[in-house]
Amino acid sequence: MSAGHTHGDTFAVDLLFTDGLPQLDPDMGYRGAIAARAAGITYRQLDYWARTELVVPTVRGAQGSGTQRLYGFRDILVLKLVKRLLDTGISLQQIRVAVDQLRAAGIRDLAGTTLMSDGASVYLCTSNDEVIDLVSRGQGVFGIAVGKVLREVESTLVEFDPTAPDPVDELAARRTRKSA
């Protein structure tokens, strides 16, 4: 146990969903097309990452043909973080390590986490001391403030109506055209 952080700490997860935004249900499922748009990735990337188990939907996975995958808020946050890491040139192998670390961290912890990278490895820093330590060793090349990305995902999802019919995704559209 670290100082000042006891197991009995109680603070609402709701604190993440403030800043004047309507509260999002952290257990609500978002369809693939919405998850991809909110994360800034293509549906093809989303599909590939789900099939290779990089980021799998935790609300509902695809069970056979025709079932909709449903992604939770946290899944979309991780998708967007993966996209940011890929954009900086981090290898998929290192991203998989970072995703495992992100999965292990609680959502409350994620809001105060910074993803740091030296261009080869990814480090989850949960305190300013850890960030300073990495930078002082000359290792920290860039950082991604997870809390900031979390708020971006939140505000993007507010724009989407999860009850609206899912727009036909590009893969389904191609399948429809091929079978016609």
C-alpha positions in Angstrom: 0.0 0.0 0.0 1.3 3.4 -0.9 1.0 6.3 1.6 -2.3 8.1 1.4 -3.9 5.3 -0.6 -5.8 2.9 1.6 -7.8 -0.1 0.4 -10.9 1.5 2.0 -10.7 4.7 -0.2 -14.1 5.4 -1.6 -14.4 7.9 -4.3 -17.0 7.7 -7.0 -16.1 6.5 -10.4 -18.6 9.1 -11.5 -15.9 11.7 -10.8 -14.4 10.8 -14.2 -17.7 11.7 -15.9 -18.1 15.4 -14.9 -16.8 18.6 -16.5 -20.4 19.6 -17.5 -20.8 16.5 -19.7 -23.9 14.3 -19.2 -22.9 11.2 -17.3 -22.1 8.2 -19.4 -22.9 4.7 -18.2 -19.5 3.0 -17.9 -21.3 -0.4 -18.6 -23.1 0.8 -21.7 -22.2 -1.0 -24.9 -21.3 0.9 -28.1 -21.5 -0.8 -31.5 -18.4 -1.3 -33.5 -18.9 1.6 -35.9 -19.4 4.0 -33.1 -16.5 2.6 -31.1 -14.2 2.9 -34.2 -15.3 6.5 -34.9 -14.9 7.6 -31.2 -11.4 6.0 -31.2 -10.4 7.6 -34.5 -9.7 4.2 -36.2 -11.2 2.4 -39.2 -13.7 -0.4 -38.8 -11.1 -2.7 -40.4 -8.6 -1.9 -37.6 -11.3 -2.5 -34.9 -12.2 -5.8 -36.4 -8.5 -6.9 -36.7 -7.7 -5.9 -33.2 -10.7 -7.8 -31.9 -9.8 -10.9 -33.9 -6.1 -10.8 -32.7 -7.3 -10.1 -29.1 -5.4 -6.8 -28.9 -8.6 -5.0 -27.8 -11.7 -7.2 -27.4 -15.2 -5.8 -26.6 -16.0 -6.5 -23.0 -19.7 -5.8 -23.1 -20.4 -8.4 -25.8 -18.1 -10.2 -28.1 -19.1 -11.4 -31.6 -20.7 -14.9 -31.4 -21.0 -16.0 -34.9 -22.2 -14.2 -38.0 -24.6 -11.3 -37.5 -24.1 -10.6 -33.8 -23.0 -7.1 -32.9 -19.9 -6.6 -30.8 -20.5 -4.1 -28.1 -17.6 -2.1 -26.7 -17.6 -0.4 -23.3 -16.3 3.0 -22.5 -13.0 1.7 -21.2 -12.6 -0.4 -24.4 -12.9 2.7 -26.5 -10.4 4.5 -24.3 -7.9 1.7 -24.8 -8.6 1.7 -28.6 -7.8 5.4 -28.8 -4.6 4.9 -26.7 -3.5 2.1 -29.0 -4.1 4.4 -32.0 -2.0 7.1 -30.4 0.8 4.7 -29.7 0.7 3.3 -33.3 0.8 6.9 -34.6 4.1 7.5 -32.7 5.7 4.4 -34.3 5.5 2.0 -31.3 5.6 -1.7 -32.3 2.4 -3.7 -32.0 4.3 -6.1 -29.7 5.1 -3.3 -27.2 1.5 -2.0 -27.5 0.3 -5.4 -26.5 2.4 -5.2 -23.3 1.0 -1.7 -22.6 -2.6 -2.9 -23.2 -2.1 -5.7 -20.7 -0.9 -3.1 -18.2 -3.8 -0.9 -18.9 -6.3 -3.8 -18.4 -4.7 -4.5 -15.0 -5.1 -0.8 -13.9 -8.5 0.3 -12.5 -10.4 3.0 -14.3 -9.8 5.4 -11.4 -6.1 4.9 -11.7 -6.2 5.4 -15.5 -7.4 9.0 -15.1 -4.1 9.9 -13.4 -1.9 7.7 -15.6 0.6 8.9 -18.2 1.8 6.6 -20.9 5.5 7.3 -21.5 7.6 5.8 -24.2 11.3 6.0 -25.3 10.2 5.0 -28.8 10.7 1.3 -28.1 9.0 0.4 -24.8 5.9 1.8 -23.2 5.7 2.6 -19.5 2.6 3.3 -17.4 3.5 6.1 -15.0 1.0 6.6 -12.2 2.9 9.4 -10.3 4.8 12.5 -11.2 7.9 10.9 -9.6 7.7 8.0 -12.1 7.5 10.4 -15.0 10.4 12.5 -13.7 12.5 9.4 -13.1 12.0 8.2 -16.7 12.8 11.6 -18.1 15.8 12.1 -15.9 17.2 8.8 -17.1 16.9 10.2 -20.6 14.3 7.5 -21.5 11.1 9.5 -21.7 10.6 10.7 -25.2 6.9 11.5 -25.1 3.9 11.0 -22.9 0.2 10.6 -23.3 -2.0 11.8 -20.5 -4.6 9.1 -20.2 -7.0 11.4 -18.4 -7.0 13.8 -21.3 -7.7 11.1 -23.8 -10.4 9.7 -21.5 -12.2 13.1 -21.6 -11.8 13.3 -25.4 -13.5 9.9 -25.7 -16.2 11.0 -23.2 -17.1 14.1 -25.2 -17.0 12.3 -28.5 -19.4 9.6 -27.2 -21.8 12.2 -26.0 -22.2 13.3 -29.6 -23.4 9.8 -30.7 -26.8 8.5 -29.9 -26.2 4.8 -28.9 -29.8 4.0 -29.6 -29.7 5.1 -33.2 -29.5 2.4 -35.8 -25.9 1.4 -36.5 -24.7 2.8 -39.8 -23.7 0.0 -42.2 -20.0 -0.5 -41.6 -17.7 -0.8 -44.6 -17.2 -4.6 -44.3 -20.9 -5.3 -44.2 -21.4 -3.0 -47.1 -18.8 -4.9 -49.2 -20.4 -8.2 -48.3 -23.8 -6.9 -49.3 -22.4 -5.7 -52.7 -20.6 -9.0 -53.3 -23.7 -11.1 -52.6 -25.9 -9.0 -54.9 
